Amino acid sequence: MQMRTKMQLGLLCVILTGLGFSLNTQAARPAGEIDKDWGDPKGQECIDCHMIENPGLHQEWNNSQHGQNGVNCLDCHKAEKGD
């Protein structure tokens, strides 16, 4: 096998491996239900939007201690009247 072909095959393997890891963006909650176990039910709106508008932020949250324990955006970032 020529060197160029080996390099292309190696690069393809790296790309496919990375793609495989990136497709698994959901972390399971302790209860085993992905994207469940919410705090404030209105936080679902935040998550739905972040999944589309900023998937990296959603992934960070989902894999974090907050995400794993059902703490959503509104639990910490909800503005109260007068804020």
C-alpha positions as CSV (number, residue, x, y, z in Angstrom):
1,M,0.0,0.0,0.0
2,Q,1.4,3.4,-0.9
3,M,2.2,5.9,1.8
4,R,-0.5,8.4,0.6
5,T,-3.2,5.7,0.7
6,K,-2.1,4.7,4.3
7,M,-2.3,8.4,5.3
8,Q,-5.7,8.8,3.8
9,L,-7.0,5.7,5.5
10,G,-5.6,6.8,8.8
11,L,-7.2,10.2,8.5
12,L,-10.6,8.6,7.6
13,C,-10.4,6.4,10.7
14,V,-9.7,9.5,12.9
15,I,-12.6,11.4,11.3
16,L,-15.0,8.5,11.7
17,T,-14.0,8.0,15.3
18,G,-14.5,11.7,16.1
19,L,-17.9,11.6,14.4
20,G,-18.9,8.6,16.5
21,F,-18.0,10.4,19.7
22,S,-19.8,13.6,18.7
23,L,-23.1,11.8,18.0
24,N,-23.3,10.7,21.6
25,T,-24.2,14.1,23.0
26,Q,-26.8,13.0,25.5
27,A,-25.8,12.0,29.0
28,A,-28.2,9.8,31.0
29,R,-29.6,11.2,34.2
30,P,-29.2,9.2,37.4
31,A,-32.8,8.1,36.9
32,G,-31.8,6.9,33.4
33,E,-34.1,9.3,31.6
34,I,-32.3,11.6,29.2
35,D,-33.5,15.3,29.3
36,K,-35.9,14.5,32.2
37,D,-35.8,15.2,35.9
38,W,-36.2,18.9,35.5
39,G,-36.3,21.6,38.2
40,D,-38.5,24.4,37.0
41,P,-40.7,22.9,34.3
42,K,-40.5,26.1,32.3
43,G,-36.8,25.4,31.9
44,Q,-37.7,22.9,29.0
45,E,-38.1,26.0,26.8
46,C,-34.5,27.0,27.5
47,I,-33.2,23.6,26.8
48,D,-35.1,23.3,23.5
49,C,-33.7,26.6,22.3
50,H,-30.1,25.9,23.5
51,M,-30.2,22.5,21.7
52,I,-30.8,24.3,18.4
53,E,-29.1,27.7,18.9
54,N,-26.1,26.6,21.0
55,P,-25.6,22.8,21.0
56,G,-22.2,23.1,22.6
57,L,-23.7,24.9,25.6
58,H,-26.4,22.3,25.9
59,Q,-23.9,19.5,25.8
60,E,-21.7,21.1,28.5
61,W,-24.8,21.5,30.7
62,N,-26.1,18.1,30.0
63,N,-22.9,16.4,31.0
64,S,-22.3,18.7,34.0
65,Q,-23.3,18.1,37.7
66,H,-26.2,20.5,37.2
67,G,-27.5,18.7,34.2
68,Q,-27.0,15.3,35.8
69,N,-29.0,16.4,38.9
70,G,-31.9,18.0,37.0
71,V,-30.9,21.6,37.6
72,N,-31.9,23.6,34.5
73,C,-31.3,27.1,33.3
74,L,-34.2,28.7,35.1
75,D,-33.3,27.2,38.4
76,C,-30.2,29.5,38.5
77,H,-30.8,32.2,35.9
78,K,-34.5,33.1,36.3
79,A,-35.1,36.8,36.7
80,E,-37.6,37.8,39.3
81,K,-39.8,40.9,39.2
82,G,-37.7,43.9,39.9
83,D,-34.4,42.3,38.7
